[in-house]
């Protein structure tokens, strides 16, 4: 069973994400911000990460940059952004940074689950 880490600072949305992804048959971990997310990645080695961008302590951009620059063992770890940032510049930045997907809120769970299946 693939392990997915959901990093989202909105607890209600995070709970919904975890529930939807778990119901689809994945093992789901959760973190409330980018710093906790990084710690969870290093400890639990998930198969894929879904991350918000705008979060306290360490935002999604910083999380992925830190991961790519300081933890080369996770170079191949797929990251999918799930964010309220819908500007085309933000989407381009996320994909240029190495994200495998970029979804804007509110989320279409069917599309997200299709992307997870494709990446895993």
C-alpha positions as CSV (number, residue, x, y, z in Angstrom):
1,X,0.0,0.0,0.0
2,X,1.4,3.4,-1.0
3,X,2.0,5.9,1.7
4,X,0.9,9.5,1.1
5,X,1.7,12.5,3.3
6,X,-0.8,15.4,3.3
7,X,0.6,18.7,4.4
8,X,-2.2,21.3,5.0
9,X,-2.5,24.0,7.7
10,X,-6.4,24.1,7.5
11,X,-7.4,21.3,9.9
12,X,-10.8,20.8,8.3
13,X,-9.5,20.5,4.8
14,X,-6.6,18.2,6.0
15,X,-9.2,15.9,7.6
16,X,-11.2,15.8,4.4
17,X,-8.1,15.1,2.4
18,X,-7.0,12.3,4.7
19,X,-10.4,10.7,4.6
20,X,-10.8,10.8,0.8
21,X,-7.3,9.5,0.2
22,X,-7.6,6.7,2.9
23,X,-11.0,5.7,1.4
24,X,-9.2,5.3,-2.0
25,X,-6.9,2.7,-0.4
26,X,-3.8,4.6,0.5
27,X,-2.0,4.8,3.8
28,X,-2.2,8.5,4.8
29,X,0.1,10.6,7.1
30,X,-0.7,14.2,7.9
31,X,1.2,17.3,8.9
32,X,0.0,20.8,9.7
33,X,2.8,22.9,8.1
34,X,6.0,22.6,6.0
35,X,8.4,22.1,9.0
36,X,6.3,19.2,10.4
37,X,6.0,17.9,6.8
38,X,9.7,17.8,6.3
39,X,10.2,16.0,9.6
40,X,7.5,13.5,8.6
41,X,9.2,12.9,5.2
42,X,12.5,12.2,6.8
43,X,11.1,9.9,9.4
44,X,8.4,8.0,7.4
45,X,9.7,8.2,3.8
46,X,6.3,8.5,2.0
47,X,5.8,7.5,-1.6
48,X,4.2,10.9,-2.5
49,X,3.5,14.3,-0.8
50,X,0.5,16.5,-1.2
51,X,1.4,20.0,0.1
52,X,-0.3,23.3,0.5
53,X,1.9,26.3,-0.4
54,X,0.8,29.1,2.0
55,X,1.5,27.7,5.5
56,X,3.2,28.9,8.8
57,X,6.7,28.0,9.8
58,X,7.8,26.7,6.4
59,X,5.7,27.2,3.3
60,X,5.4,24.7,0.5
61,X,8.0,26.4,-1.7
62,X,10.5,26.3,1.2
63,X,9.7,22.7,2.0
64,X,10.4,21.5,-1.6
65,X,13.5,23.7,-1.9
66,X,14.8,22.3,1.4
67,X,14.0,18.8,0.4
68,X,15.6,19.1,-3.1
69,X,18.7,21.0,-1.9
70,X,19.5,19.2,1.4
71,X,18.1,15.7,1.1
72,X,19.1,14.2,-2.3
73,X,17.8,10.8,-1.2
74,X,14.3,12.3,-1.9
75,X,15.1,13.7,-5.4
76,X,12.5,11.3,-6.9
77,X,9.8,11.9,-4.3
78,X,6.7,13.1,-6.2
79,X,5.2,16.3,-4.8
80,X,1.7,17.6,-5.7
81,X,0.8,21.1,-4.7
82,X,-2.8,21.8,-3.5
83,X,-3.2,25.5,-3.0
84,X,-5.4,28.6,-3.2
85,X,-2.7,30.2,-5.4
86,X,-4.3,30.1,-8.8
87,X,-2.1,32.6,-10.7
88,X,-0.4,31.1,-13.7
89,X,3.0,32.4,-12.4
90,X,2.5,30.4,-9.2
91,X,1.6,27.3,-11.2
92,X,4.7,27.7,-13.4
93,X,6.9,28.2,-10.3
94,X,5.6,25.0,-8.7
95,X,6.1,22.9,-11.8
96,X,9.5,24.5,-12.5
97,X,10.5,23.6,-8.9
98,X,9.8,20.0,-9.7
99,X,6.2,19.4,-8.6
100,X,4.4,16.6,-10.4
101,X,1.0,18.3,-10.1
102,X,-0.6,21.5,-9.2
103,X,-4.2,21.7,-8.0
104,X,-6.1,24.7,-6.8
105,X,-8.7,24.9,-4.1
106,X,-11.5,24.0,-3.9
107,X,-10.3,20.5,-4.8
108,X,-11.9,18.1,-7.2
109,X,-11.1,14.8,-5.4
110,X,-11.7,12.7,-8.5
111,X,-9.0,14.6,-10.4
112,X,-6.6,14.5,-7.4
113,X,-7.1,10.7,-7.0
114,X,-6.6,10.2,-10.7
115,X,-3.3,12.1,-10.4
116,X,-2.2,10.0,-7.4
117,X,-2.9,6.8,-9.3
118,X,-1.0,8.1,-12.3
119,X,2.1,9.0,-10.2
120,X,2.1,5.9,-8.0
